[in-house]
Amino acid sequence: MSRKKWKREPLTGVSIKQLEVTDWLSFSYEFKAKAFPDCNVYDVSTIANLAGFSRPDHFKSRALTDNSSYFHLHPVVSDEEKLLAYCYNRKEKILTYCTHVDSAKAGGEAYRKAANARMKAGKKITDVSGGSGNG
């Protein structure tokens, strides 16, 4: 195996340039997954897939931006970013999210149940798979 630096860390998909300014990168240029002992999925695309979303962009626009989201996700943020967000009173820029496989699946199931309930109530929904819903 080559010891040359990757452009993107394989586990998270985050660029090495972004991870280099964090405490999340080991000396062997790998994401320090041990920092999140209850997690085993570290990139948004995989989490979206496990939750039943066929398109990660649809997952991001629903699960990651909604405060009442059914998903239990840990944001991965650098210490430098936390400080900047605190000093300038702004939101933190999140590098990636991590969770457990079972949590991603359970979040997707809860999302589908809520979507079905909204559909039965005659409200507009968007299907988990990314297609249009009712109305």
C-alpha positions in Angstrom: 0.0 0.0 0.0 1.3 3.4 -0.9 2.1 5.9 1.8 1.4 8.9 -0.4 -1.4 11.2 0.8 -4.9 10.7 -0.6 -6.8 13.6 -2.0 -9.9 12.5 -0.2 -9.9 10.4 3.0 -11.5 7.1 2.0 -13.7 6.6 5.0 -15.4 10.0 5.0 -14.9 11.3 1.5 -13.7 14.6 3.0 -10.7 16.2 1.3 -7.4 15.8 3.0 -6.9 19.6 2.7 -10.0 20.1 4.9 -9.1 17.4 7.4 -5.5 18.7 7.8 -6.8 21.7 9.7 -8.7 19.5 12.1 -7.9 17.2 15.0 -9.7 14.4 13.1 -6.8 13.3 10.9 -4.3 10.7 12.2 -0.6 10.8 11.3 -1.3 8.1 8.6 -3.8 10.5 7.0 -6.9 8.5 8.1 -10.0 9.8 9.8 -9.8 9.2 13.6 -13.0 7.1 13.8 -12.3 6.1 17.4 -13.4 9.6 18.3 -16.9 8.5 17.6 -17.1 5.0 19.3 -20.9 4.6 18.7 -20.6 5.3 15.0 -19.7 3.1 12.0 -20.8 5.2 9.0 -18.9 8.4 8.3 -20.1 9.9 5.1 -23.4 11.5 4.1 -23.9 9.4 0.9 -23.7 6.1 2.7 -26.0 7.4 5.5 -28.5 8.5 2.9 -28.4 5.2 1.1 -29.0 3.3 4.4 -31.9 5.5 5.2 -33.6 4.7 1.9 -32.8 7.9 -0.1 -31.7 7.2 -3.6 -30.2 10.7 -3.9 -27.9 12.1 -1.2 -28.9 15.7 -2.2 -32.5 15.0 -1.3 -31.4 13.5 2.1 -29.2 16.6 2.8 -32.1 19.0 2.0 -34.5 17.1 4.3 -32.6 15.3 7.1 -29.6 17.7 7.6 -31.5 21.0 7.5 -34.6 20.1 9.4 -34.4 20.6 13.2 -37.1 18.0 13.8 -35.2 15.4 11.8 -35.6 11.7 12.7 -31.9 11.1 12.2 -29.4 10.8 15.0 -26.3 12.3 13.4 -23.0 13.5 14.9 -21.6 16.5 13.0 -17.8 16.4 12.5 -16.5 20.0 13.0 -12.9 21.2 13.5 -11.9 23.0 16.7 -10.8 25.9 14.6 -14.3 26.1 13.0 -15.9 25.9 16.4 -13.9 28.9 17.6 -14.6 30.9 14.5 -18.3 30.2 14.7 -18.3 31.3 18.4 -16.3 34.4 17.8 -18.3 35.6 14.8 -21.7 34.3 16.0 -22.3 32.2 12.9 -23.1 28.5 12.2 -20.3 26.0 12.1 -19.2 24.6 8.8 -19.6 20.8 9.1 -17.1 18.6 7.4 -19.2 15.4 7.5 -21.7 13.5 9.6 -21.4 10.2 11.3 -23.9 7.7 12.8 -24.5 4.0 13.3 -25.9 1.8 10.6 -29.0 0.9 12.7 -29.6 4.6 13.5 -29.6 5.5 9.8 -32.0 2.7 8.9 -34.3 3.6 11.9 -34.2 7.3 10.9 -35.2 6.4 7.3 -38.1 4.2 8.6 -39.4 7.0 10.9 -39.1 9.5 8.0 -41.2 7.2 5.7 -43.8 6.7 8.4 -44.2 10.4 8.9 -44.3 11.0 5.1 -47.1 8.3 4.8 -49.0 10.0 7.7 -48.8 13.4 5.9 -49.9 11.8 2.7 -53.0 10.2 4.4 -53.8 13.6 5.9 -53.8 15.1 2.4 -50.7 17.2 2.9 -47.9 17.6 0.3 -44.9 15.3 0.8 -41.8 14.3 -1.1 -41.0 10.6 -1.4 -37.9 9.3 0.4 -36.6 7.9 -2.8 -36.5 11.4 -4.3 -39.6 11.3 -6.5 -42.5 13.6 -6.1 -45.2 12.8 -3.7 -48.9 13.6 -3.6 -49.7 17.1 -4.9 
